[in-house]
Amino acid sequence: MTYQYTYKTKDGFSDIIMNSDGEYLTGLYFEESRDSMKKKTDTLEKDLPIFKETTQWLDIYFSGQIPNFTPKYKIENITPFRKEVIDIINTIPFGKTITYGDISKKIAKNRGMKTMSSQAVGKAVGWNPICIIIPCHRVIGANGSLTGYGGGLQNKVALLAHENNGMNKHSI
């Protein structure tokens, strides 16, 4: 069974849908976005401890602070490549950005390859089922462009502005 809970965001953001298997967070996405296609149709609204934990994390995040914990999450059907991309995304600090190309170069280097497709990285980033906590909104195009975001471009812009990001701050 998949459980669902809706988090009411502050102004400027779409509300957020949470999914859980009853113990772990298995999905976090903006309502009425492209990511909402990931929404499970056979869900039961239920107040679970993981939803309370995730709500607390989101409350801290949206208050402008950096949460000092991560809700327990589980990513279903993850491939080794997607895990590698997500592991890199999870190292991007609050208020910083990196490019798809930065990630592809890092993976190529780790694998001893000359190059890695930035498009493949983009697809793996876009596959991320747990937005904000796995901060895929911090990945941008090579020229600083805000290319694609399953949560909706307006939410990506709002998240980056919320993090007071200057769009030219790269890390990793």
C-alpha positions in Angstrom: 0.0 0.0 0.0 1.2 3.5 -0.8 0.3 6.3 1.6 0.0 10.0 0.7 0.1 13.3 2.5 -0.1 16.9 1.2 2.3 19.5 2.5 1.0 23.1 2.3 3.9 25.3 1.2 4.3 29.0 1.7 3.4 31.5 -1.0 5.3 31.2 -4.2 5.5 27.4 -4.3 3.1 24.7 -5.3 2.0 22.4 -2.6 4.0 19.2 -2.2 2.8 15.6 -2.3 4.5 13.0 -0.1 4.3 9.2 -0.7 5.4 6.5 1.7 5.3 2.7 1.9 4.4 3.2 5.6 7.9 3.4 6.9 10.0 5.3 4.3 9.4 8.4 2.2 9.2 7.1 -1.4 8.1 10.2 -3.2 8.2 13.9 -2.8 7.0 16.1 -5.7 5.2 19.4 -6.4 1.4 19.1 -7.0 0.3 19.7 -10.5 3.8 19.5 -12.0 5.3 17.1 -14.5 6.5 15.1 -11.6 2.9 14.6 -10.4 2.8 12.0 -13.1 4.9 9.9 -10.7 1.9 10.1 -8.3 0.6 6.7 -7.3 -3.1 6.4 -8.0 -3.9 3.8 -5.4 -3.0 5.7 -2.3 -4.5 6.2 1.1 -4.3 9.5 3.0 -2.7 8.7 6.3 -0.8 10.6 9.0 2.5 8.7 9.4 5.6 9.3 11.4 7.7 9.7 8.2 5.3 12.4 7.0 5.7 14.2 10.3 9.5 13.9 10.0 9.4 15.2 6.4 7.1 18.0 7.3 9.5 19.1 10.0 12.4 19.0 7.5 10.4 21.1 5.0 9.3 23.6 7.7 13.0 24.1 8.6 14.0 24.3 4.9 11.3 26.8 4.0 12.1 28.9 7.1 15.5 29.6 5.4 17.5 27.3 7.6 19.4 24.1 6.7 17.9 21.0 8.3 20.4 19.0 10.3 18.8 15.7 9.5 17.4 13.8 6.5 14.1 12.0 6.6 14.3 8.3 6.0 13.7 7.7 2.3 13.9 4.7 0.0 14.3 5.0 -3.8 12.6 2.2 -5.6 14.0 0.7 -8.8 17.2 2.7 -8.7 19.9 1.7 -11.2 23.6 2.0 -10.3 23.9 5.0 -12.7 21.0 6.8 -11.2 22.4 6.2 -7.7 25.7 7.6 -8.8 24.0 10.8 -10.0 21.9 11.1 -6.9 24.9 10.6 -4.7 26.6 13.6 -6.4 23.4 15.7 -6.3 23.3 15.0 -2.5 26.7 16.7 -2.1 25.6 20.1 -3.6 25.4 22.5 -0.7 22.4 24.7 0.1 22.6 27.9 -2.1 25.1 26.4 -4.6 24.5 25.0 -8.1 26.4 22.7 -10.5 25.8 21.9 -14.1 24.8 18.6 -15.8 28.2 18.8 -17.4 29.9 19.1 -14.0 28.2 15.9 -13.0 29.0 14.1 -16.2 32.7 15.0 -15.9 32.8 13.8 -12.3 31.2 10.5 -13.3 33.6 10.1 -16.3 36.6 10.8 -14.0 35.3 8.3 -11.4 34.9 5.6 -14.1 38.1 6.3 -15.9 36.3 7.4 -19.0 37.1 10.4 -21.3 33.5 11.6 -21.4 30.0 10.9 -20.1 26.8 12.1 -21.7 25.3 15.2 -20.0 22.0 14.1 -21.5 22.2 10.8 -19.7 22.9 12.7 -16.5 19.9 15.0 -17.2 17.6 12.0 -17.6 18.9 10.6 -14.3 18.5 13.9 -12.6 14.9 14.2 -13.9 14.1 10.7 -12.7 14.7 11.8 -9.1 11.5 10.8 -7.1 12.3 12.9 -4.0 12.6 16.6 -4.8 14.2 19.2 -2.6 15.6 16.7 -0.1 17.6 15.2 -3.0 18.3 18.7 -4.4 18.0 18.2 -8.1 16.8 21.8 -8.4 20.4 22.8 -7.9 21.5 21.3 -11.2 21.5 23.8 -14.0 22.5 24.1 -17.7 26.0 24.8 -18.9 25.4 28.5 -19.5 23.6 28.9 -16.2 20.2 28.3 -17.8 17.4 26.7 -15.8 16.8 23.8 -18.2 14.0 21.5 -17.2 12.6 20.7 -13.8 10.0 18.0 -13.2 8.6 20.1 -10.4 7.9 23.0 -12.7 10.2 25.7 -13.7 8.4 28.3 -11.5 9.2 26.1 -8.5 12.9 25.7 -9.5 13.2 29.5 -9.8 11.5 29.9 -6.4 13.7 27.2 -4.8 16.9 28.8 -6.1 15.8 32.3 -5.1 14.8 30.9 -1.7 18.3 29.5 -1.3 19.6 33.0 -2.2 21.5 31.5 -5.1 23.4 33.8 -7.4 23.2 31.3 -10.3 27.0 31.5 -10.8 28.0 29.7 -7.6 29.3 26.3 -8.6 30.5 23.6 -6.3 32.1 20.2 -6.5 
